[in-house]
Amino acid sequence: MQRETTLGRVAWIVLLLVLGGYVVADFASTPFLSSRGSAALQAAEVSLWTPMGETGEAETVVQGAAADLELAGHPTVIKSLSGGSSQAVADFFLQPPRDEGNNLLVITSATLADVAHDRRDQLIPGAAEQAVLAAEALRRSTVIGIVESEPIAIGVAADSSIDDPGELVASLREASPDQVVAIADDTWSRVELAVLVDRARVNGNVNFSVFGSGGEAGQAVTISRADVALGTHSSLREYFRDGRLREIRWPFGAETAPRFWVALVAAPDTSEAQVERLRGWIGERGPVARGLIAKGMDSADRLELLSQSLERG
């Protein structure tokens, strides 16, 4: 151990005194201590309102959209709406946020699936009526833009005997009690599994387990808790990339594969000028975005009926 010299100690003391003087001088020049100055917090220009249940992939997409708006010079905040999807949507349109700036509602394909499911809810008092209000409001809503759109993905373990879409369909038709399909715990994943089962013309039961997200569903396959994972492509991408899962194409043509999307919808009091300005910021996709909700609601209603009929069968 080296002994510290007197010269070294003096040098340290001088350095600390210089730094201390700099900090005091800098602090004294701030508006809080000086006689004149200004201080303000920059107000949010855009508020992205998300239903409380929109987590996982949707949450990641919304955070990315907020970051992009920030980088483009538009201060953005993300806020949560309480309750389920139907309540959040109904509240947003019937009692619009009073926040200054531009208020946008985050809507996903999962949101529409939730609303379609709630419209047929006979257990929770008022749930169906609230869902009807939400559906009507959505059909009249103005879509600002689509910030994410990706196809559904199917993954099997690296050593699975399923090598192609045809073998996947055959394995589903066998209705083996040992085979388990892993899906995320949301309405959209449930109805898309119903689509797969229906298109595969399965005459029997397909066993499935639900997990917290598509990523967790993929992990379940890697540790042999399930045989097939169904999720968004982004939720399974990491497993495909490192070889823990093999991707199986949608068996009925890539153009017919279900898609998970995230869109931003304007509040009812948004002016036409604001709408056009926001579309320029978001990168609105013209007719594709503007027809998204109506087509999505029709599809969600149809798939919910399909899902219920398969469950009863």
PyMOL commands that set and color helices and strands:
alter all, ss='L'
color gray80, all
select helices_A, chain A and resi 6-28+57-71+85-94+109-118+127-139+165-173+187-199+214-222+233-241+254-256+272-282+287-290+292-312
alter helices_A, ss='H'
color red, helices_A
select strands_A, chain A and resi 46-51+76-81+102-108+143-157+180-184+207-211+228-232+245-248+259-266
alter strands_A, ss='S'
color yellow, strands_A
deselect
rebuild
show_as cartoon
